[in-house]
C-alpha cells in the first residue's frame, strides 16, 4: 500500500527536525508530541468558534475540559484525545476540536482525562464515562442541547468513547445519539493482519503500540470490554456510529472489524477507510489535502448524525 505523498513528506520533516522517538519515557514522549503540536499550529490558524474552559467536578477529582461552541444551542459531542492513553492533551487537539465545531455546527467538549502510567486502567475509562454524565447534566451551563449528545475521539480517545457508549447503554444513562470513532483501538491484543502489515508505521509502529499498552497496565483485564470494546458480550442497542480508519495504519483492521460487529448487532454504522492515510492523520489537515477532505466528510457525518 502506498502512503499519501504529503503525509510522507510530513513524517520525513519530523524526522529531520525532531529526530527519532525518545526512549521509553512518558515525559519525553509527551514533550515531543506537544512540540509537534506547536509546529502544526503555526501552519494554519485555529477555526473561529467560541471557546470556554471548564473544570468538571467528578467524584474525588476534577478534570479540565474545553468547550468549542459554534453558537446557538447546538448538539454536543464529548471528545477524548488520542495519544495511547499516555500522551496528548486539550492543547494537542485544540485545532482539530475547533475545526469540528466550526465545520459540523456541533459543540465539542474536549476532556483532559487522567493518563497512564500515573493513572493506569481503569482511571481513563472511568473519567470518560463520568465526564459524559457530567456533560449530560450541565446542558444549560454549556448552552447545548444534550438531548443530542455524542461521544467521540481519535485512537485511544476513540477507545474511550466506544467504552463510554457501552457503559451508558448498560447503565441506561445518559442517552447517547451518536459515536464518532476515528481510527479506534478497540482490541489492544489484536493479531489481525494490519498489525504486521503496518508494524513499521509511519504514524504509529507496533513497538509504540506495545509500549502504550504496557503503560496502560491493563494486562489482567484484556478481555474486559473497558479495555477491548470489540469483546463486549453484546453491541446491540448502541448509538449510531461513524468509524473512520486509515489504510496504512496497524489499527485499521480492528477498527473495520468493530464497524462490522456493530452492524451485525443492528447498529446503524457508516464506515470509511482513508486511502493512503496513516495513523494520526486527523490532526494533519494543515499539511495534507487528502486528510482535510476526509475530516470534512467525517464532520459532515457528525452533523447529520446529530441533526
N, C-alpha and C positions, 0 to 999 in steps of 0.2 A: 504494500500500500504506500502511496506517496503522501508526504506531508505538505500542506499548503506552503508555497514558497515564502510568503510574507511571515508565516509563523516560524519557519526555519531561520529566516534572517533575524528574527527577534531572539530566538534562543542562541544563535551564534553571537549576537551582540551581548547578551547576558554573560556568556562565557568569557568574552573579552573584557568586559567591564567589571564583572563581579567574581570571576574565577569559578572553580569547582564548588560543589556543595560543601558547606563546612562539615567538620567532624560531628559525631553524634551528640550534639549539644542543643537542647531546645532553645536556649537563649541565643546562640549563634544563628540558628536557622530562623528564628523569629526576626532578628535584626536584618538578615538578608532579605526576607520576604517583605518587610516594611520598606527597605531601601529600594527594592524593585517597584513597590507601590508608588513611592515618591517619584521615581523616574516616569512611570506611566502617567502620573498626574500632570507632568509638565507637557505632555504630548497632546492633551485635549482638555478643554475646560469642563468642569462639572456641569451637568444639566441643571437648569434653573428650576428648583422646586423649593417649597417651604421646608425648613429643617428645624427640628426641636430635639433637645436631648432630654432623656428621662432616666430615672432610677426606679427600677422595678423592685418593689418590696416583696420578696418571696420568703417563705418560711426559713428563718435562720440566716438569710443572706440578702444582699442587694446586688442587682445586676444593672450595669449600664446598658442603655439602648438609645438608638437614634431613629427618629421618625422623619420620613421623607413624604411630604404631603403635597399632592398636586392641586389642592383647592377643592372647594365644595364639601360634600360629605361622601367621600369615596369608600369603596370596598377596601379591605385591609389584608395585606399578606405579612405574616410574621416570618422573618428571614433569618437564616443561620448561615454564617460564612463558612467557606471551606478552609482547608489547611490541615487535614489529617488529625483533627481534634487537638492539635498542638500549636500550630502557627495560625496567623490571620487575626483579624480584629474588625471592629467597626470601621477603622481607618482604611484597612486594606480593601474593603469592598464598598467604600464610600461612593466612588464614581459609578460603579455598577448599580447600586441601590437607587441613587439619584436618577439614573437613566431609566430604570424600571418604572419608577413613579411617573416620570415625565412622559414616557412613551406609552404606558399602559393606562394611565389615569387611576391606577391602584396605589394607595398609600402603602409604604413599606416600613415596617418596624424592625430594624436590624438589631439583633440582640448579641451582646458580648457575654456569651455563656462561659462558664468555668472550663478551663482546658487542662489536659494531661500534659506532663506527668504529675504536676502539682495536685490536680484534681482528677484522678483516674475514674474509669467507669464505676458506678453509673452516674457520676456527677453531671457530665454534659447532657445526657438524655433526660435526667430529672429537670435540669434547667430548661431544656427545650419545651417539655410538656407544660411545666408550671408557668413559663413565660407566655405560652399560648392562652392558658387560663387567665393570666393577668390581663392580657390584651382584650379577651372576650368580655371581661368585667369592667373595662375602662374605655368603652367606646365614646362616651361623651367627652372625657378628658382628651382623647386622641382626635376627636372630631371626625370619627369614621363610623361607617355603617358595619358593625360587627356581626350583623346577620349575614353578611357576605364576607366570610373570613377564610383565609387560605394560609397554608404553611408552605415554605419553600426554602431552597438553598442550593448550593453547589458542592459537589464532592462529599466531604464529611458533613457539611451543613445539610446537604440533601438527605443523608442518612438520618440526621436528627429530625428533619421534617417528616420523613417517612415513619419513623418511630412515634413521633408525636401524633401523627394521624391515626395510627393503630391504637395507641393508648387512649386517645379521645373517643374513638369508637367503642372501645371496651368499657370505658367509664361513663359513657353516654354524656360526655361534656368535655369541651364545648362542641357545638355543632360546626363542623367544617364543610366548606363548599368545594374546596379545590386543594390539590397538592402539586407543586411546581418543582420538579426534580431535575437538576442539571448534573449530568454525569455522576449519578449517585453511587456510593459504595454501600451495597446492601447485603454483602456476604464477604467479610474480610478474609475468610479462608477459602474463597472460591478457587477452583482449579480449571475454570473454563478456558478455552483456547487463547483468548486475548491476553490472559495473564502472561503467557510465554511469548506470544507473537509481538507484544509491545513492551516487553520487560525492560528494554533499554531506554525507553522514553522516545522522544523528549517530552518534557512537561511533567511526567511522573514516572519513576522507574520502580521495578519490583522491589529493589533494595529500599527505596524510600518508603514504599507502602508497608513493607515488613517492619521498618523502623517505627513508623507511625503507630502501627498495630501494637508493637511492644510497649510503646509509651502509654497507650490507652489502658493497658492492664486488664484486658477482658478475656484472657485465655480460658478461664474457668467457666465463662458464660457464652462460649462461641455459638451455642445453639439457641440462645435466648433471642427472642425477636427484637429486643432492645439493642442487640449487637448485630444481628443478621435479620432484618425485616423479611427477607425472602424465605426465611424458615418459620415464619409465623404459622400457627395452626390453621388460620384462615385469613384470607384477604378480602372476604366478602364484606360488603357494607361500607367500604372505604370511599372517601370522596373521589370525584373525578380527578384524573391525573394527566399532566403533561410530563413526558420523560424525554429528555434530550441527552444523547450520547455523542461521543467523539469517535470517529473511525480509528484513529491511531492512538488509542487510549487503552491501557490494560484493564480499566474498569468497564469497557464497552459491553462485553458480553453479559456481565451480571446485571447491568442496567437494563439491557434489552430483554433479558430473561425475566426480570422483575416486571417490566411492562406487560410481557406475555402472561405472567402469572396473574396480574391484576385483571387483565381481560378475561382470562379463564374463570376468574371469580365473579365476573359480572360487573366489574368496574368499568366505567367509560374512560378510555385511555387514548390519548394521541401521543404517538412516539415518533421521534425524528433522530436520524443519525447525521451528524455533521461530517460531510465528506472532506477528507484531508485535515480534519481538526485533531488537535491533541488535547490532553488533559489541561485544564486551566484556561481554555480559550474564552470563557465567558467574560473575563476581565480584560481581554486583549483586543477589544473593538477599536482602541485608538491606533493599533498597529496592523490590523488585519481586516480587510474589507469583507472577506467571507464570514469572519466571526461576527462582524457588525450586522450583516444580513441575517444570520442565524439567530442572533439575540433579538433583533427586531421581530422576527417571526415568533420567537418564544414569548415576547412581551405581548404581542397581539393575541396569542393563545390565552395568556393570563387574563387579559382584558375581556375576552369573550367568555372565559370560564366563570368569571365573576359578574357578568352582566346581569 
